Amino acid sequence: YQTSSDFEKHGRPKDKRPAQIQVTAEQLIIEAEAQIRTESQVPHLEIKDKEDLAEYQAIKRKEFEFRVQNNRHNIGEWIKYTKWEESMKNFERTRSIFERAIDVDYRSANLWIKYAEMEMRNQFINHARNILDRATRLLPRQDKIWIKYVTMEQQVNNHYNARLVFERWMSFLPKPEAWRAYIKMEEKYEEYDKVRDIFERYIAVHPTTRAWLAFANFEKRRKNAERVREVYSQAIEDYLEPKRLIAFAEYEEGKDEVERARGIYQYALENLSSEKAPMLYRRYIAFEKQHGQKEHIEDVIASKKRALYEQNLQKEPLDYDTWFDYIAIEEKHGSVKATRDLYERAIANPPPIKEKVYYKRYIYFFIKYAIFEEKQNQMENVIAIYELAKKLIPHQQFSFSKLWINHATALMRQKKIDQARLLLGEAIGRCKTGQHKIYKTYIKMELLLGQIDRVRELYARWIASDPSITLAWKQAAELEAKLGEEQRARETFELAISQDALDAPEVIWKAYIDFEKQMKAYPLVRQLYQRLLQITNHLKVYLRFIEFEVELQCLDRARQLFESANSAYKSASFDEHDQELKQQRYALLQHWLTFEQKHGSLEQQEAVQLKFPKVSLKTRPLIVNNEMVGAEQYEAIEFPEDVIKKTTGLANLLAKAKA
């Protein structure tokens, strides 16, 4: 037998260079086809007399009988048998085989159809008629058989029998397609009274919009306007549906009966529910654009919606969505007084429970009302609305910063700066949540006024209220930087990063580093990065530090950072199962290799590649809620020193075992 060393010695190819002559996949396929391509020779059968024919038929029948006996329920085998007997012009045997197949599965509609088609091909019309008659009695719900039956009668021009077949079919109340086929046949033979009778029966069974419109289109083809209107009227009485009304209106419009069409549209808008009205509104607007005035149709639609909204609000006065829709309609089409009255009615319906989640929608009545009054240049009303909102909202339990901010900005637009300051100060005291929005608005106002000392005081109050807010520290430091106060900015940043808890410390560190970069204080930038690395060894910090050094063309410093980062991860990943640290270290090495490929030599690239780990797929148990529910695959990263540790540990264990 061969050992592994023998395999290594002889099993592997010595010369791994590509062959001089390359063989493509296309050439392999062509050669394979050429080898397997052989002419299949059909055995030649020569029949000279009746005895040869009888012998051939006996052999074939024996084969077919064997097949149908072994696959009794395979209708395809029976069909093949009948086709062969038909080709032999032995119709009695063909019928016998069909009858045997029917005894096996009489529910097969295809079998009956094949049986009838055989008789029809060979001009045995009465036989085919008898077969289809039997089939329709046994399978009255198989539409394919009925279609074949009536098609055959029409092909032989037997209109009377075709009608009798259709009548039998219609007695089972079939699908709409059957009724349409019956109508099409009678219309073809110009039996219009019978067509109308069939349409009436069809609609009684299937009172669909398509059926009514088909009836109306039939009368249109007959150019009988009175009957068309009668059909449309009956369709609308049967069921008020937009498509029927639109079709009726378009017909009258086509007849230049504009007032009739307008009356139909108005009747539809008055009687249809709002869910079905949009399509009618669009058609009516298009109609009025062509034949009438746009203002008229918009007023009609608005009045319709007003009635609907009033009806809904009587049932549910706290449905704020309906109130908002109603107000939007009134602002667009109503008068100022009507809109103002509607706002007052909406405000008079506060939520029954004094909880913030219920008041979130309610306060927008005041905000929209104030915006509406400001558009009318009624600034006194605007302030009165906000004051009313302050009284109605229980500020001891909750408040809304948006309401305070809108009130203050309205005062600012009226140049009432002192009142706006007082209001924002009150808002800061009353709002438990959303204070940062109020501070931002307050600070923005003071900046526009050029009150830098007030801005600094506001930032100090904001930071004192919650020192963990990174945004306040960042904006305060950036303000000092914009004012050219570099020392103040640095002191602010230093105070920020010295806080024990920040909601986003990485943001303030990044802002501080960017500030020093803008000041071109590169030694200070390096110090900041080194201080940050004492707090965290995150990969992003190392990479940004390295990018900074590369931008300054300090490639040796960048390599030293790669080395120190790799050493830090190497000492930190003492646990072989700590895959997250290993993944970060692996990503670091990939960035390092990219750096060396761009800036280093081949020796430096090879030195980095030697540090790369071995990555393999492994399986570990999948635990959910402290229970093992299966297994999952993961990428196991194994560095060279991990292998050495395993080998050393195993050697020590064996030494202890021997001792």
Number of C-alpha atoms within 10 A of each C-alpha: 4 9 8 10 9 11 10 11 11 11 11 10 9 8 7 7 7 7 8 6 6 7 9 8 8 9 10 11 10 10 11 11 11 10 8 8 9 8 6 6 6 6 6 6 8 9 12 8 8 9 10 13 13 12 12 15 15 12 12 15 15 11 12 18 17 12 15 19 12 11 13 16 13 15 19 13 18 24 20 13 23 25 14 16 20 18 11 12 12 12 16 11 15 24 18 12 19 21 16 13 23 17 10 14 15 16 14 15 17 14 21 25 19 15 23 25 19 20 20 16 10 12 11 13 17 12 16 23 18 11 18 24 17 13 23 21 10 12 18 17 15 15 17 13 21 23 15 15 24 24 13 21 18 16 10 10 11 12 16 11 15 21 17 12 19 21 13 15 21 17 9 10 15 17 14 15 10 18 22 16 14 23 23 13 18 18 16 11 9 11 12 16 11 14 21 17 11 20 23 16 15 24 18 11 14 18 15 15 18 14 20 23 19 13 24 25 14 20 20 16 10 12 11 12 16 10 16 22 17 13 19 21 14 12 24 19 10 13 12 15 16 20 16 19 21 19 15 25 25 19 20 19 17 11 12 11 13 18 13 16 24 19 12 19 22 18 12 21 22 16 11 14 13 13 7 15 18 14 12 19 19 10 15 24 19 14 21 17 13 10 13 14 12 15 13 12 19 16 13 15 21 18 17 18 18 17 13 15 17 15 12 14 16 10 9 11 17 16 14 19 10 17 22 18 14 23 25 13 17 22 16 11 17 15 11 15 10 14 21 17 13 19 22 14 12 21 20 10 13 17 17 9 9 13 12 16 11 13 18 12 13 20 20 16 20 21 18 14 23 25 17 19 18 16 11 12 11 13 18 11 16 24 18 12 18 22 13 13 20 16 9 12 18 13 14 9 12 16 21 21 20 15 17 23 21 16 23 27 18 20 20 16 11 11 11 13 17 11 13 23 17 11 18 22 14 12 23 20 10 18 19 15 13 14 18 16 14 21 22 17 17 23 20 13 19 19 14 9 11 11 12 16 11 15 20 16 12 19 21 15 14 20 18 12 11 11 19 18 19 22 16 24 25 20 16 22 28 22 18 19 18 10 12 11 13 17 12 17 23 18 12 20 22 16 12 25 18 10 11 9 13 19 12 12 16 14 13 23 20 16 16 23 20 13 20 19 15 10 13 11 12 16 10 14 20 16 12 18 20 15 11 17 16 9 9 11 15 14 17 11 18 22 18 13 21 23 16 18 19 17 9 12 11 13 18 11 15 22 18 12 18 21 15 13 22 19 13 13 21 16 10 13 17 13 11 15 12 13 16 11 20 23 16 16 24 22 14 20 21 15 14 23 20 14 19 20 14 10 12 14 11 10 10 13 18 13 13 17 14 10 14 18 20 13 13 11 9 11 11 10 12 13 12 9 6 7 9 10 11 10 11 11 12 13 13 19 22 18 19 12 12 17 13 11 13 12 12 12 12 12 12 12 12 11 10 9 8 7 6
